[in-house]
Structures are given as structure tokens and as C-alpha cells.
Amino acid sequence: MTVNKWIEENYENILQWSKQLCYNHEAYMDLAHDMIDKFMCHEKAEGLVERGEARWFMTVMLKNQARSGSSPFDRNYRIRTEEPTDSLDSPNEEYNIDIDYKIESIQGVIEDLKAESIEGYYACTIFEQVLTQPKMNFSKLSKETGIPRTSISQAYYQAIEMIKKRINTNGNTY
């Protein structure tokens, strides 16, 4: 089978693949036609058709062009899926002030624990670093600080227990 014959037989499929990969964007036909043109000019096209690998190759070409942030297609059409909306922007959701009180309570307990002992200071500092830095985990913090990962995880869980104990002792069951 020739490349032209394969494209004729699979033209509707190519359009459908393009449409799905473009999230039904109106420019899916442009993408399909660009990739058909590139496929026809590709040096390995004949071999791909003969081995039955043309469909796979075409879908990979379509996917790479549709989803790559640096592709010519992306630069021309900027296809983006909808970003999830922030729950704070939702007008139907009521603001819960109890959450603020709980956060303030925990922050106060952390400050108290840090002031009382060196162990509390160390554990709460580790706890804050893990929670406040983006994409932080025990291994990453260990690499950045030179503190063994197991020491960091022990301090983190120790801080959690200290905070829970202090909150429960004060009569708050947050």
C-alpha cells in the first residue's frame, strides 16, 4: 500500500484523532492537514505504512503537535484546557471563620512550643518548612539542609504529636 492510499483510507480517522487530541478545538483540521503533509514528506513514511505502524506514528505526531508548548501549532492556536477554579472564588460557598480560628490556634501553639524548648523549636521549624515550602518533602529538605531524612521525619511527626497534645490539653479539639 502506498502512503497516499493509506491517507485516503484513513483520512476520516486522522481528522477524528486530531479532533480528540485538540479537545474539539476548531483548528483540528489545520493540525490534521499539517501532519498529513509532514507524514507524506517523511522519509520513513513508506516503511511505516508497509509495517502497519503508520497509525501509531500519525497519532504520535498529532499528539506531540497538539500538546507541546513549543510546537508551531501551539504557538498559532494556544489550545488550553480549562483550569480548575479556586474554591475561594465560588460565590455559593460561605466563608467559614472557624477554619481561621483553628489555623490561628495552631500557629499560636507552634510559637509557644518553639519558645519553650530547643526540641520544640527544632520539631516545629521542620514542620513549618515541610508545610510552607512548595513541593517540599523529607528527602528534598534533607538534601537542602544536610539533616538526615529520618531525623527530619521524626521531628515532623514529633511536632504533630506535640501540637495535638497541646491543643487537647488546652481543651480545644481541633
Backbone as a ProteinNet text record, in pm:
[ID]
protein_1_A
[PRIMARY]
MTVNKWIEENYENILQWSKQLCYNHEAYMDLAHDMIDKFMCHEKAEGLVERGEARWFMTVMLKNQARSGSSPFDRNYRIRTEEPTDSLDSPNEEYNIDIDYKIESIQGVIEDLKAESIEGYYACTIFEQVLTQPKMNFSKLSKETGIPRTSISQAYYQAIEMIKKRINTNGNTY
[TERTIARY]
84.9	0	90.2	51.5	129.4	86.1	166.6	136	6.5	-7	-128.4	-253.5	-244.1	-357.4	-393.3	-291.7	-315.4	-385.5	-340.9	-403	-546.7	-573.3	-710.3	-801.3	-752.9	-833.9	-852.7	-759.8	-765.1	-791.9	-831.3	-849.1	-948.6	-1064.2	-1164.9	-1112.5	-1038.5	-979.6	-878.8	-796.6	-696.3	-765	-873.7	-949.2	-1005.4	-1056.2	-1112.1	-1002.9	-888.4	-776.6	-735	-725.4	-686.2	-788.4	-915	-1021.4	-1014.5	-992.4	-984.5	-861.1	-748.8	-625.7	-625.9	-707.5	-719	-832	-893	-1004.5	-1116.4	-1146.4	-1252.1	-1229.5	-1106.5	-1074.1	-1103.1	-1148.8	-1188.2	-1074.3	-950.7	-836.2	-788.9	-868.7	-825	-797.5	-871.9	-849.3	-715	-677.4	-546.6	-434.9	-450.4	-349.5	-344.4	-458.1	-461.7	-395.5	-427.5	-370.5	-220.4	-176.7	-32.2	41.1	-16.2	50.1	43.4	-63.3	-70.7	40.8	57.9	163.9	301.6	326.3	455.7	476.7	370.2	380.7	414.7	349.9	374.7	519	578.3	715.9	819.6	773.7	867.3	937.8	1067.2	1148.5	1110.4	1051.5	1018.6	871.5	795.9	652	619.9	688	661.7	681.8	792.4	821.1	719.1	674	573.5	441.9	402.9	279	292.7	405.6	427.4	426.6	483.1	489.9	363.1	269.5	145.8	163	265.3	292.6	252.9	187.5	153.2	54	-43.4	-143.3	-76.4	7	78	160.9	235.5	321.9	239.8	129.7	44.7	-15	-62.4	-122.1	-17.3	104.6	211.1	245.4	251.8	278	167.8	43.3	-69.1	-62.9	-39.2	-34.9	78.4	195.8	310.2	285.2	226.8	199.4	88.4	-14.7	-129.5	-97.1	-12.5	7.3	141.1	233.4	363.1	352.1	407.4	404.8	495.6	583.5	677.5	651.1	541.6	513.1	459.3	478.8	421.8	269.3	204.8	59.1	17.9	87.3	54.9	78.8	187.3	215.4	105.9	50.1	-53.2	-190.8	-225.3	-361.9	-377.7	-273	-276.2	-394.7	-398.8	-506.6	-477.7	-572.9	-557.7	-685.1	-667.5	-784.8	-824	-945.5	-990.7	-918	-874.3	-809.4	-916.6	-888.5	-987	-999	-1120	-1138.8	-1109	-1061.9	-1029.6	-1159.3	-1165.7	-1288.6	-1320	-1218.6	-1244.7	-1321.4	-1313	-1382.3	-1528.9	-1567.5	-1703	-1800.2	-1896.5	-1989.2	-2088.2	-2107.2	-2204.6	-2150.6	-2021.5	-1960.9	-1945.7	-1995.8	-1986.3	-1848.4	-1802.3	-1673.5	-1688.2	-1594.6	-1600.7	-1492.5	-1533.2	-1437.4	-1373.8	-1439	-1382.4	-1247.4	-1232.3	-1104.5	-994.3	-1024	-925.7	-887.8	-986.5	-958	-869.1	-895.7	-814	-670.3	-655.2	-520.4	-446.1	-513.7	-450.6	-414	-499.4	-472.9	-348.2	-338.3	-222.5	-95.6	-105.2	11.6	56.9	-38	-3.4	64.5	13.7	74.6	217.1	236.9	370.5	466.4	422.7	509	542.8	443.4	468.5	570	551.5	642.4	784.9	797.7	929.4	999.5	921.5	979.4	1015	949.4	966.6	1093	1131	1246.9	1313.4	1437.9	1510.9	1450.4	1401.2	1337.2	1210	1131.7	1009.8	1041.6	1147.6	1187.4	1227.8	1311	1360.1	1244.3	1159.2	1048.9	950.7	916.7	819.3	878.4	1007.3	1071.6	1070.2	1102.2	1096.2	952.7	857.9	716.6	675.8	712.9	678.1	745.3	869.9	939.5	874.2	836.1	772.4	637.8	562.4	428.5	427.4	520.4	510.5	587.5	687	763.3	698	685.9	618.5	694	618.1	670	784.2	774.1	878.2	842.8	944	926.7	1050.4	1049.7	1158.8	1292.2	1292.6	1417.5	1474.5	1389.6	1434.7	1488.3	1418.6	1463.1	1595.2	1610.8	1735.7	1852.9	1831.6	1937	1972.4	1871.2	1894.9	1960.7	1930.1	1980.7	2097.7	2114	2218.4	2176.1	2051.5	1998.1	1948.2	1979.4	1932.2	1779.2	1732.4	1590.8	1510.9	1565.1	1492.8	1478.6	1580	1570.1	1462.3	1453.7	1351.4	1212.3	1193.6	1060.3	1023.2	1119.7	1090.4	1052.3	1123.6	1092.8	955.3	923.8	795	680.8	690.3	583.9	582.7	699.1	705.2	632	650.9	582.4	431.2	386.6	242.6	187.4	258.1	211.9	214.7	318.5	328.2	214	183.4	75.3	-58.9	-82.9	-209	-223	-116.2	-119.7	-150.1	-84.2	-104.7	-247.7	-298.8	-436.1	-535.8	-516.8	-608.9	-598.4	-477.6	-459	-530.1	-530.5	-595	-746.9	-799.1	-944.3	-997.1	-911.6	-954.9	-940.7	-1041.2	-1033	-1039.1	-951.3	-945	-870.8
-117.1	0	124.4	224.3	347.5	441.7	543.2	642.9	716.3	755.1	825.7	740.8	613.8	521.9	509.2	496.3	484.8	610.5	727.1	852.5	861	821.7	822.6	734	613.9	519	562.9	638.3	675.1	823.6	894.7	1039.2	1076.4	1013.8	1043.9	1010.6	900.2	863.6	968.9	1016.5	1118.3	1244.2	1284	1400.6	1377.9	1258.8	1227.6	1226.8	1167.1	1166	1308.1	1390.3	1529.6	1603.8	1581.4	1647.4	1611.3	1483.4	1439.2	1495.9	1496.8	1546.3	1697.5	1767	1913.8	1954.8	1860.4	1888.8	1961.7	1914.4	1969.2	2116.2	2161.2	2297.9	2311.7	2429	2448.8	2430	2434.5	2424.6	2280	2183.4	2044	2003.7	2059.8	2024.5	2078.4	2197.8	2252.2	2161.7	2117.5	2026.5	1897.9	1840.4	1714.7	1731.6	1838.1	1858.7	1886.3	1960.2	1982.9	1851.3	1765.4	1638.9	1542.8	1546.6	1464.7	1507.4	1638.4	1690.6	1646.4	1659.5	1618.4	1467.8	1392.1	1247	1207.2	1271.1	1238.4	1270.4	1371.1	1410.3	1336.7	1263	1195.7	1081.2	1070.8	969	825.8	805.9	669.4	634.7	721.3	700.4	569.9	541.7	417.7	294.6	290.6	176.6	162.3	274.4	271	214	253.2	201.5	52.2	11	-131	-217.8	-167.3	-244.9	-231	-148.1	-129.8	-38.6	46	134.7	279.2	304.4	440.7	505.4	428.3	484.2	532.9	449.5	486.9	612.9	616.4	729.6	857.5	847.9	964.7	1017.2	929	974.7	1038.6	985.3	1045.6	1184	1197.3	1328.7	1427.9	1385.6	1472.3	1512.4	1413.9	1441.1	1536.9	1513.1	1599.5	1742.6	1759.4	1894.5	1962.2	1887.2	1945.7	1982.8	1906.2	1924.8	1985.2	1996.1	2053.7	2205.1	2261.3	2406.1	2479.6	2407	2473.5	2441.2	2372.7	2336.2	2455.1	2454.6	2561.8	2569.6	2455.3	2454.4	2523.8	2493.3	2554.7	2705.3	2746.5	2889.8	2962.1	2895.4	2958.6	2958	2851.2	2836.1	2837.1	2812.4	2815.6	2739.8	2611.9	2529.4	2504.5	2536.6	2515.7	2453.4	2358.7	2303.2	2400.3	2390.8	2480.2	2450.2	2556.6	2543.4	2527.2	2446	2434.9	2568.7	2603.5	2730.6	2713.3	2818.7	2818.3	2819	2737.2	2728.2	2859.4	2945	3072.1	3167.1	3145.1	3230.3	3191.3	3079.8	3031.7	3116.5	3181.5	3266.6	3187.3	3059.8	2979.3	2926	2933.7	2875.5	2982.7	2955.3	3051.4	3043.9	3158	3165.6	3106.5	3020	2954.2	3012.9	3095.5	3163	3066.3	2951.1	2852.5	2800.9	2790.4	2745	2844.9	2974.5	3076	3064.4	3041.4	3027.1	2905.4	2797.5	2676.7	2701.4	2768.1	2796.7	2887.3	2991.3	3080.6	3006.9	2917	2838.4	2752.1	2685.5	2600.5	2684.4	2799.8	2887.4	2935.6	2966	3006.8	2895.3	2773.4	2657.7	2636.8	2649.7	2632.8	2736.5	2861.6	2966.1	2936.9	2889.3	2853.8	2740.3	2636.3	2521.7	2561.9	2650.5	2697.2	2775.5	2849.1	2930.6	2848.8	2735.7	2658.8	2574.2	2512.3	2422.4	2415.1	2370.3	2355.4	2242.8	2137	2027	2074.7	2155.7	2211.1	2304.1	2384.2	2475.1	2396.9	2294.6	2213.4	2142.8	2076	1999.2	2091.3	2202.1	2293.2	2363.8	2392.4	2454.4	2357.6	2231.4	2129.6	2117.9	2113.4	2103	2218.7	2341.8	2458.3	2454.8	2412.1	2407.6	2308.2	2193	2092.8	2143.1	2211.5	2256.9	2383.2	2473.7	2603.8	2614.2	2532.2	2542	2455.7	2508.9	2432.9	2305.7	2198.3	2067.7	2019.1	2046.7	2004.5	1866.8	1783.5	1654.1	1627.3	1517.9	1489.4	1474.9	1406.1	1384.1	1514.9	1597.1	1725.9	1815.4	1820.3	1900.9	1848.1	1716.8	1655.7	1698.8	1699.8	1742.1	1888.6	1972.1	2115.5	2151.9	2077	2113.6	2028.7	1911.5	1820.7	1740.2	1754	1677.8	1544.2	1433.4	1302.7	1300.4	1231.5	1224.9	1166.6	1065.5	1003.6	1100.8	1183.6	1284.1	1386.4	1423	1519.3	1460.3	1336.1	1275.9	1256.4	1218.8	1203.8	1337.4	1443	1576	1622.9	1597.5	1636.4	1569.7	1437.9	1366.2	1399.2	1429.6	1472.9	1606.8	1697.5	1827.3	1808.4	1719.1	1693.2	1644.8	1551.9	1499.3	1606.9	1689.3	1797.3	1897.2	1930.4	2025.7	1967.4	1840.8	1775.7	1770.7	1732.9	1721	1855.8	1961.2	2094.3	2142.5	2119.1	2162.4	2086	1954.2	1874	1910.3	1946.9	1986.3	2116.5	2206.3	2336.5	2329.8	2212.5	2196.6	2217	2245.6	2260.6	2125.6	2086.7	1959.6	1981.3	2066.3	2093.5	1979.4
0	0	0	-71.7	-77.4	34.6	57.9	160	124	-2.6	-45.5	-24.8	-56.4	-40.3	108.2	193.3	338.2	389.9	344.7	388.4	339.9	217.1	165.1	248.8	281.4	357.8	503.3	555.5	697.8	721	617.9	629.6	740.3	740.7	843.5	982.8	995.6	1124.8	1169.7	1077.5	1111.1	1162.3	1095.7	1141.9	1282.1	1307.2	1438.9	1546.5	1516.1	1612.3	1644.4	1541.2	1559.6	1646	1618.8	1693.7	1842.4	1870.5	2009	2078.7	2009.1	2070.1	2088.8	2011.3	2021.4	2113.6	2182.6	2271.4	2196.2	2074.4	1989.5	1950.6	1954.9	1912.3	1763.7	1722.9	1583.1	1483.4	1530	1439	1419.1	1459.8	1448.7	1304.1	1209.5	1068.5	1019.2	1066.7	1030.4	1080.8	1204.7	1259.9	1178.7	1149.1	1072.9	936.6	867.9	734.7	740.8	842.6	859.1	882.6	965.6	996.1	877.4	800.9	678.8	584.4	569	482.4	531.5	661.9	717.6	702.9	723.4	710.8	567.6	472	330.8	290.5	351.9	319.6	404.2	503.2	594	523.1	545.8	476.7	514.2	630.9	674.7	653.2	588	571.6	500	390.2	313.9	403.1	474.7	561.4	672.8	728.1	834.2	783	663	603.9	577.7	524.1	492.8	618.4	727.3	852.2	936.7	893.6	969.6	1089.7	1089.2	1202.1	1173.8	1063.3	1022.8	1119	1165	1256.5	1384.5	1441.7	1563.4	1539.2	1432.1	1400.9	1382.9	1311.7	1287	1417.5	1503.1	1628.5	1719.8	1717.8	1798.1	1744.2	1612.8	1553	1591.7	1581	1616.7	1763.8	1849.8	1993.5	2028.3	1973.6	2002.9	1958.1	1843.6	1793.9	1873.7	1908.9	1978.7	2122.8	2187.2	2331	2370	2279.5	2311.5	2320.7	2425.4	2442.3	2346	2279.3	2188.3	2041.1	2011.4	1872.3	1794.4	1663.3	1581	1594.7	1603.3	1618.5	1748.2	1857.6	1985.8	1981.4	1918.9	1908.3	1829	1728.6	1646.2	1711.4	1784.9	1833.1	1984.5	2058.3	2204.8	2263.8	2239.6	2293.9	2441.3	2523.9	2668.1	2720.9	2812	2878.4	2989.2	3035.9	3141	3269.6	3334.2	3463.7	3571	3671.4	3778.9	3851.7	3888.8	3957.6	4104.8	4164.3	4305.7	4385.6	4488.2	4566.6	4637.5	4660.9	4725.3	4633.8	4504.6	4409.1	4392.1	4446.9	4429.3	4512	4447.9	4522.6	4607.7	4579.2	4651.3	4784	4802	4921.1	5029.1	5147.8	5256.5	5320.1	5366.8	5435.1	5574	5612.7	5742.2	5832.3	5926.1	6013.8	6113.5	6139.8	6231.2	6182.2	6051.2	5995.5	6030.5	6021.9	6059.1	6206.8	6292.6	6435.1	6461	6389.7	6407.4	6363.4	6249.9	6199.3	6297.2	6346.3	6443.2	6570.7	6614.2	6733.8	6715.7	6600.6	6572.5	6561.8	6497.3	6486.8	6624.3	6710.4	6847.2	6924.1	6910.6	6976.4	6924.9	6795.1	6736.9	6795	6804	6859.9	7006	7082.6	7223.1	7233.4	7151.7	7156	7116.2	7020.2	6977.2	7088.3	7167.2	7273.4	7397.8	7418.3	7540.6	7546.3	7433.6	7437.6	7301.3	7302.7	7177.1	7093	7158.4	7085.8	7016.5	7087.5	7029.6	6914.1	6932	6824.8	6699.6	6719.6	6606.4	6535.8	6614.1	6555.6	6482.7	6543.5	6480.8	6358.9	6361.8	6244.9	6127.6	6152.5	6046.7	5994.7	6086.6	6049.9	5958.6	5995.6	5914.7	5777.9	5772.7	5644.3	5549.6	5599.9	5514.4	5463.4	5548.3	5508.8	5424.4	5445.8	5379.8	5249	5227.8	5104	4997.4	4875.3	4769.4	4732.2	4717.5	4676.7	4764.9	4892.9	4986.4	5040.1	5055.9	5119.1	5203.9	5277.7	5369.4	5297	5183.4	5110.4	5056.5	5001.5	4946	5057.6	5168.5	5281.8	5336.4	5336.2	5381	5292.9	5161.7	5069.9	5088.9	5114.5	5128.5	5260.5	5365.6	5497.6	5545.8	5488.4	5535.1	5657.1	5697.7	5810.9	5756.8	5824.9	5775.8	5761.3	5656.3	5627.2	5743.1	5807.4	5919.6	6036.1	6059.6	6165.8	6133	6006.4	5964.4	5982.5	5938.1	5950.8	6098	6181	6323.3	6386.3	6350.1	6403.8	6356.8	6231.5	6174.7	6252	6269.1	6339.8	6488.8	6544.2	6683.3	6698.5	6604.7	6609.4	6602.8	6515.5	6504.5	6637.9	6700.8	6830	6937.6	6938.5	7037.1	7018.8	6894.7	6866.4	6908.6	6871.6	6910.9	7063.1	7129.6	7276	7340.5	7290.1	7347.2	7322.5	7205.2	7173.4	7259.3	7272.8	7354.6	7502.1	7547.9	7686.8	7716.2	7619.6	7639.1	7623	7592.6	7581.3	7440.7	7346.9	7209.4	7140.2	7065.6	6993.7	6845.3	6797.5	6654.8	6591.2
[MASK]
++++++++++++++++++++++++++++++++++++++++++++++++++++++++++++++++++++++++++++++++++++++++++++++++++++++++++++++++++++++++++++++++++++++++++++++++++++++++++++++++++++++++++++++

